[in-house]
Amino acid sequence: MGKTYTIRCTALNENFASVFSFNNATFETKGLLPGEKAEVSLLYGKDKGRAKVEKITEISEERINPVCPVYEKCGGCSFLHTSYENELRLKTEVCKKLLSDFGEVADCTGMGENSFHYRNKVHATLSLSKKGKVTSGLYEETSHQLVPVTECQIERTEASEVMKTIRKFMDDFRLPPYNEDTRRGTLRHVLFRISKTGETLVCLVCGTKIFPEKHRLADEIVKKHPFVKTVILNFNNKKTSFVLGDKDEILYGPGYVTDELCGIRFRISAHSFYQVNTEMAEKIYTDAVKLSGLGKDDTVLDAYCGIGTIAMTAAKLSGAKEMTGVELNPAAVRDARESAKNAGFTNLRFIDEDAGDFLSAAIGADLHYSCIIMDPPRSGAGENFLSAVVKMKPEKLIYISCNPATLARDLRFLAGKKYKAECIRPYDMFPHTANVEVLCILSRKPAAGSKN
């Protein structure tokens, strides 16, 4: 340990990191609660502006012992060292700091009594321990070092049950995990999609095309875990952070699972986007329709629609006369079309296209939507897409954001284009992590002297 300095955490920043002031500069670190005092060592190089906590010398009354044994190493969770009630308060404070310039920000809506084991999408990476045993888990934050995880506190328990079987099978048959450096081995990752009822999709991501034991492994998984309804083999040998490759082989079942959200059945494949927390997604989507006042006279565009969850929920709850979903991922669009067909929707269409390109073409064709729904990635909607939105002049916007910081940026742009936030509500879609979802309803202010 090098030289240390005594500091006091003053707040959490927009990324929910702990911040403090030192020598007229602001630094960020991990794991401190506001008000706590600590000895830290400053980091340099690419980590300039960051610090490492060496010892907490003044502990907050809000601090508790984490329930996870690998909490300090894993980095997947950020709030297991405080109560859930305090976590919601901290997330509310960050959202208000970022978004209150645009309107009144509600308190963060939480999950209630049980905020654990909610993740319906689970990803595990495989490696070989020093003792030669197959391990699985997550990469340590900011490193490529695997942290073995046998049971995660925020993931559905079905995943840990199946992973135990997979690890034993690989040990029994002496199948080494795929090694990125040597480009040898078998399984690289395992991806799970799990429905409310426990219906599970298992996607085995292999780093080599030769995997003779694939059918035997699939049979073993299904035999020991009847809740597994489909097993897929995916091939990915690229040196990339992406989990899935482009090629799939169905080893068992239909190749997808179905889940129910707001009373609608959705088809979910390994490649499709689906909210990781079904309970909170239902709350957000229901509130979005109710608070926006969507009705039977509305024509709606759902940009970044994924497998159509928002579009179909909005169509069902509002009775909107026309609903169009646009999504760049072709697998998601296939799932959306199939789900809409099975649910009996006749006023929906889903298009495989970039949302910005589609909107620009729609403007050129004199099409008009009275409401545009946006649920973009963490980078936000961005000025190019929002410029097209503003050019169309929809009366209502429903913006669902997973990043309050980029939402603030986009709201600043929209505020300058005559749009006003009528409602700003944070939701804890990702309990115990450094993430929060925000629902924002905007309306277009009529031009001066206009009767519209």
VONUVO-164022 format. One record per residue (C-alpha): chain; x, y, z; residue number from 1. Coordinates in steps of 0.02 Angstrom, whole numbers, plus 50000, padded with zeros to 5 digits. Example, Ala and Ser with C-alpha at 12.3 -4.5 7.8 and 13.67 -1.06 7.14 Angstrom:
// VONUVO-164022
   kette      px      py      pz    nr
       A   50615   49775   50390     1
       A   50684   49947   50357     2
//
This chain:
// VONUVO-164022
   kette      px      py      pz    nr
       A   50000   50000   50000     1
       A   50067   50173   49952     2
       A   50025   50341   50026     3
       A   49847   50361   50089     4
       A   49737   50512   50117     5
       A   49589   50539   50232     6
       A   49432   50593   50139     7
       A   49244   50602   50166     8
       A   49117   50543   50036     9
       A   49000   50687   49995    10
       A   48876   50608   49874    11
       A   48849   50483   49733    12
       A   48874   50542   49554    13
       A   48770   50506   49399    14
       A   48850   50333   49385    15
       A   48812   50297   49569    16
       A   48998   50301   49612    17
       A   49053   50378   49778    18
       A   49131   50551   49757    19
       A   49242   50661   49866    20
       A   49344   50819   49850    21
       A   49533   50823   49869    22
       A   49656   50962   49824    23
       A   49518   51060   49735    24
       A   49478   50911   49625    25
       A   49336   50785   49625    26
       A   49378   50600   49636    27
       A   49268   50447   49629    28
       A   49284   50280   49715    29
       A   49179   50126   49750    30
       A   49076   50069   49899    31
       A   49070   50222   50012    32
       A   48904   50291   50073    33
       A   48877   50480   50084    34
       A   48950   50546   50246    35
       A   49074   50403   50272    36
       A   49256   50442   50308    37
       A   49395   50334   50236    38
       A   49579   50316   50199    39
       A   49606   50304   50011    40
       A   49750   50285   49891    41
       A   49741   50386   49731    42
       A   49751   50298   49563    43
       A   49842   50367   49412    44
       A   49864   50331   49228    45
       A   49704   50277   49143    46
       A   49617   50280   49313    47
       A   49658   50462   49345    48
       A   49522   50541   49451    49
       A   49485   50377   49541    50
       A   49535   50311   49711    51
       A   49540   50146   49804    52
       A   49466   50130   49978    53
       A   49596   50057   50095    54
       A   49499   50075   50258    55
       A   49334   50151   50313    56
       A   49366   50250   50472    57
       A   49193   50324   50501    58
       A   49049   50207   50459    59
       A   48874   50264   50411    60
       A   48725   50203   50511    61
       A   48652   50148   50345    62
       A   48791   50021   50312    63
       A   48749   49835   50329    64
       A   48844   49673   50296    65
       A   48826   49615   50114    66
       A   48732   49450   50092    67
       A   48848   49397   49949    68
       A   49018   49318   49987    69
       A   49098   49386   49826    70
       A   49018   49558   49833    71
       A   49183   49652   49848    72
       A   49263   49561   49700    73
       A   49119   49538   49578    74
       A   49064   49716   49544    75
       A   48894   49662   49476    76
       A   48803   49738   49624    77
       A   48835   49908   49702    78
       A   48713   49924   49847    79
       A   48720   49764   49950    80
       A   48812   49861   50086    81
       A   48657   49963   50130    82
       A   48471   49931   50158    83
       A   48353   49925   50010    84
       A   48258   50075   50080    85
       A   48417   50177   50082    86
       A   48463   50118   49908    87
       A   48298   50187   49843    88
       A   48329   50352   49933    89
       A   48502   50367   49854    90
       A   48436   50328   49681    91
       A   48299   50458   49704    92
       A   48429   50589   49754    93
       A   48536   50555   49599    94
       A   48384   50563   49483    95
       A   48323   50725   49561    96
       A   48495   50803   49546    97
       A   48503   50758   49361    98
       A   48323   50787   49307    99
       A   48237   50915   49420   100
       A   48275   51057   49298   101
       A   48148   50979   49180   102
       A   48004   50951   49302   103
       A   47955   50872   49466   104
       A   48043   50704   49493   105
       A   47948   50571   49591   106
       A   48029   50457   49720   107
       A   48103   50297   49649   108
       A   47976   50155   49643   109
       A   48048   49995   49715   110
       A   48005   49810   49711   111
       A   47931   49795   49884   112
       A   47965   49649   50002   113
       A   48078   49543   49890   114
       A   48209   49632   49786   115
       A   48319   49479   49754   116
       A   48325   49342   49620   117
       A   48235   49447   49490   118
       A   48352   49436   49339   119
       A   48270   49331   49204   120
       A   48423   49346   49091   121
       A   48579   49266   49162   122
       A   48752   49254   49087   123
       A   48893   49146   49155   124
       A   49072   49134   49091   125
       A   49172   48973   49112   126
       A   49354   48949   49159   127
       A   49473   48822   49234   128
       A   49529   48842   49415   129
       A   49709   48818   49473   130
       A   49656   48646   49537   131
       A   49595   48597   49364   132
       A   49409   48609   49404   133
       A   49281   48696   49293   134
       A   49218   48858   49371   135
       A   49087   48981   49314   136
       A   49046   49160   49360   137
       A   49074   49340   49310   138
       A   49226   49442   49267   139
       A   49292   49551   49407   140
       A   49252   49734   49379   141
       A   49381   49821   49266   142
       A   49478   49657   49240   143
       A   49475   49494   49144   144
       A   49490   49392   49304   145
       A   49345   49272   49329   146
       A   49258   49276   49498   147
       A   49179   49105   49534   148
       A   48993   49124   49575   149
       A   48890   48973   49630   150
       A   48733   49072   49675   151
       A   48700   49253   49631   152
       A   48583   49355   49742   153
       A   48499   49447   49598   154
       A   48487   49307   49469   155
       A   48348   49179   49455   156
       A   48396   49021   49549   157
       A   48356   48908   49400   158
       A   48518   48967   49319   159
       A   48631   48917   49465   160
       A   48547   48746   49471   161
       A   48583   48711   49288   162
       A   48761   48781   49299   163
       A   48800   48656   49436   164
       A   48751   48515   49316   165
       A   48852   48590   49173   166
       A   49010   48608   49280   167
       A   48996   48428   49343   168
       A   48968   48362   49166   169
       A   49122   48452   49101   170
       A   49229   48389   49246   171
       A   49165   48211   49226   172
       A   49203   48208   49039   173
       A   49363   48310   49058   174
       A   49301   48448   48943   175
       A   49405   48606   48968   176
       A   49317   48775   48948   177
       A   49365   48878   48796   178
       A   49524   48979   48818   179
       A   49527   49143   48720   180
       A   49718   49147   48713   181
       A   49751   48969   48655   182
       A   49586   48961   48558   183
       A   49560   48785   48625   184
       A   49426   48708   48734   185
       A   49238   48690   48726   186
       A   49108   48795   48816   187
       A   49143   48981   48835   188
       A   48981   49052   48906   189
       A   48807   48996   48956   190
       A   48659   49113   48931   191
       A   48489   49087   49013   192
       A   48317   49163   48980   193
       A   48191   49121   49116   194
       A   48003   49154   49119   195
       A   47892   49196   49269   196
       A   47846   49014   49288   197
       A   48026   48954   49277   198
       A   48017   48898   49095   199
       A   48201   48909   49045   200
       A   48304   48928   48887   201
       A   48486   48871   48899   202
       A   48607   48934   48768   203
       A   48776   48847   48768   204
       A   48906   48960   48687   205
       A   49048   48858   48616   206
       A   49217   48922   48559   207
       A   49245   48776   48441   208
       A   49137   48700   48305   209
       A   49185   48525   48363   210
       A   49086   48477   48519   211
       A   49042   48290   48509   212
       A   48961   48289   48682   213
       A   48834   48425   48640   214
       A   48682   48310   48630   215
       A   48733   48212   48784   216
       A   48751   48374   48882   217
       A   48581   48437   48821   218
       A   48500   48272   48872   219
       A   48581   48282   49044   220
       A   48518   48460   49071   221
       A   48339   48420   49020   222
       A   48336   48257   49119   223
       A   48393   48338   49282   224
       A   48298   48502   49258   225
       A   48124   48477   49183   226
       A   48094   48665   49186   227
       A   48219   48682   49043   228
       A   48112   48690   48887   229
       A   48244   48722   48755   230
       A   48433   48703   48735   231
       A   48531   48794   48599   232
       A   48712   48781   48545   233
       A   48789   48945   48488   234
       A   48960   48962   48407   235
       A   49072   49110   48449   236
       A   49262   49101   48433   237
       A   49292   49287   48408   238
       A   49396   49389   48530   239
       A   49253   49502   48579   240
       A   49152   49560   48728   241
       A   48993   49500   48640   242
       A   48928   49340   48718   243
       A   48836   49267   48568   244
       A   48896   49228   48394   245
       A   48786   49226   48239   246
       A   48758   49038   48219   247
       A   48636   48935   48322   248
       A   48594   48750   48326   249
       A   48439   48692   48420   250
       A   48482   48539   48524   251
       A   48315   48522   48613   252
       A   48145   48607   48610   253
       A   48079   48747   48497   254
       A   48227   48867   48515   255
       A   48134   48995   48622   256
       A   48032   49013   48781   257
       A   47875   49113   48815   258
       A   47838   49232   48957   259
       A   47686   49332   49009   260
       A   47693   49520   49034   261
       A   47536   49624   49066   262
       A   47430   49474   49017   263
       A   47516   49452   48847   264
       A   47622   49302   48798   265
       A   47791   49345   48722   266
       A   47911   49234   48628   267
       A   48091   49257   48686   268
       A   48243   49192   48593   269
       A   48425   49196   48649   270
       A   48464   49349   48541   271
       A   48311   49454   48584   272
       A   48302   49602   48702   273
       A   48181   49577   48846   274
       A   48176   49676   49009   275
       A   48273   49580   49142   276
       A   48146   49618   49279   277
       A   47970   49569   49225   278
       A   47883   49636   49381   279
       A   47954   49811   49363   280
       A   47930   49812   49174   281
       A   47743   49782   49202   282
       A   47735   49931   49320   283
       A   47826   50047   49201   284
       A   47727   49998   49046   285
       A   47559   50010   49136   286
       A   47603   50182   49205   287
       A   47668   50240   49036   288
       A   47500   50208   48953   289
       A   47398   50278   49098   290
       A   47501   50436   49128   291
       A   47519   50478   48942   292
       A   47332   50468   48914   293
       A   47350   50357   48760   294
       A   47180   50317   48685   295
       A   47088   50243   48539   296
       A   47119   50393   48425   297
       A   47309   50383   48440   298
       A   47430   50321   48309   299
       A   47589   50264   48394   300
       A   47768   50228   48342   301
       A   47872   50120   48460   302
       A   48055   50152   48417   303
       A   48186   50028   48478   304
       A   48039   49909   48505   305
       A   48136   49747   48540   306
       A   48015   49600   48543   307
       A   47867   49719   48551   308
       A   47831   49717   48738   309
       A   47790   49903   48752   310
       A   47698   49910   48586   311
       A   47584   49764   48627   312
       A   47555   49820   48806   313
       A   47511   49996   48746   314
       A   47397   49926   48609   315
       A   47306   49817   48735   316
       A   47285   49947   48873   317
       A   47249   50099   48765   318
       A   47156   50027   48615   319
       A   47260   50141   48502   320
       A   47199   50126   48323   321
       A   47372   50098   48250   322
       A   47538   50039   48325   323
       A   47703   50022   48231   324
       A   47860   49948   48307   325
       A   48032   49976   48232   326
       A   48185   49874   48283   327
       A   48355   49843   48202   328
       A   48375   49666   48275   329
       A   48293   49544   48151   330
       A   48278   49405   48281   331
       A   48181   49521   48396   332
       A   48066   49573   48255   333
       A   48029   49390   48214   334
       A   47984   49360   48397   335
       A   47875   49517   48400   336
       A   47778   49467   48244   337
       A   47748   49291   48308   338
       A   47692   49353   48479   339
       A   47574   49482   48403   340
       A   47499   49350   48288   341
       A   47473   49227   48432   342
       A   47394   49364   48539   343
       A   47271   49409   48400   344
       A   47327   49590   48371   345
       A   47271   49659   48204   346
       A   47322   49842   48225   347
       A   47508   49810   48247   348
       A   47652   49798   48126   349
       A   47837   49771   48160   350
       A   47976   49830   48046   351
       A   48157   49775   48041   352
       A   48245   49942   48014   353
       A   48347   50077   48100   354
       A   48226   50188   48197   355
       A   48305   50350   48135   356
       A   48300   50296   47953   357
       A   48120   50239   47968   358
       A   48065   50401   48049   359
       A   48151   50507   47916   360
       A   48066   50406   47779   361
       A   47898   50423   47867   362
       A   47916   50612   47871   363
       A   47959   50612   47686   364
       A   47800   50511   47653   365
       A   47694   50634   47755   366
       A   47654   50504   47888   367
       A   47613   50568   48061   368
       A   47613   50483   48231   369
       A   47522   50565   48375   370
       A   47638   50479   48500   371
       A   47815   50412   48489   372
       A   47880   50288   48618   373
       A   48069   50280   48645   374
       A   48164   50149   48745   375
       A   48342   50175   48680   376
       A   48506   50096   48738   377
       A   48611   50175   48877   378
       A   48686   50298   48753   379
       A   48514   50379   48737   380
       A   48410   50426   48587   381
       A   48535   50554   48523   382
       A   48515   50716   48429   383
       A   48496   50643   48254   384
       A   48348   50535   48301   385
       A   48270   50670   48412   386
       A   48286   50797   48271   387
       A   48179   50683   48163   388
       A   48055   50664   48308   389
       A   48041   50852   48327   390
       A   48018   50874   48140   391
       A   47868   50756   48144   392
       A   47792   50853   48292   393
       A   47701   50713   48385   394
       A   47585   50779   48521   395
       A   47656   50656   48650   396
       A   47822   50572   48685   397
       A   47849   50424   48802   398
       A   48035   50410   48843   399
       A   48091   50258   48945   400
       A   48274   50276   48991   401
       A   48399   50159   49076   402
       A   48523   50302   49097   403
       A   48466   50462   49187   404
       A   48622   50555   49127   405
       A   48587   50531   48941   406
       A   48402   50561   48975   407
       A   48449   50732   49049   408
       A   48549   50770   48891   409
       A   48404   50722   48778   410
       A   48275   50817   48883   411
       A   48383   50973   48869   412
       A   48375   50957   48680   413
       A   48186   50925   48679   414
       A   48153   51070   48799   415
       A   48231   51185   48671   416
       A   48113   51115   48539   417
       A   47950   51154   48630   418
       A   47929   50991   48725   419
       A   47888   50991   48910   420
       A   47908   50848   49034   421
       A   47739   50815   49116   422
       A   47798   50667   49218   423
       A   47969   50603   49275   424
       A   47965   50439   49373   425
       A   48116   50331   49419   426
       A   48091   50142   49440   427
       A   48212   50019   49517   428
       A   48220   49900   49370   429
       A   48390   49837   49428   430
       A   48389   49822   49620   431
       A   48560   49821   49707   432
       A   48651   49879   49549   433
       A   48711   50050   49492   434
       A   48565   50069   49371   435
       A   48392   50144   49372   436
       A   48252   50158   49242   437
       A   48159   50322   49216   438
       A   47990   50350   49135   439
       A   47966   50524   49061   440
       A   47805   50585   48978   441
       A   47823   50740   48869   442
       A   47697   50847   48778   443
       A   47723   50973   48639   444
       A   47692   51153   48686   445
       A   47588   51245   48554   446
       A   47675   51387   48464   447
       A   47634   51563   48518   448
       A   47466   51616   48445   449
       A   47425   51438   48391   450
       A   47256   51361   48430   451
       A   47331   51185   48425   452
//
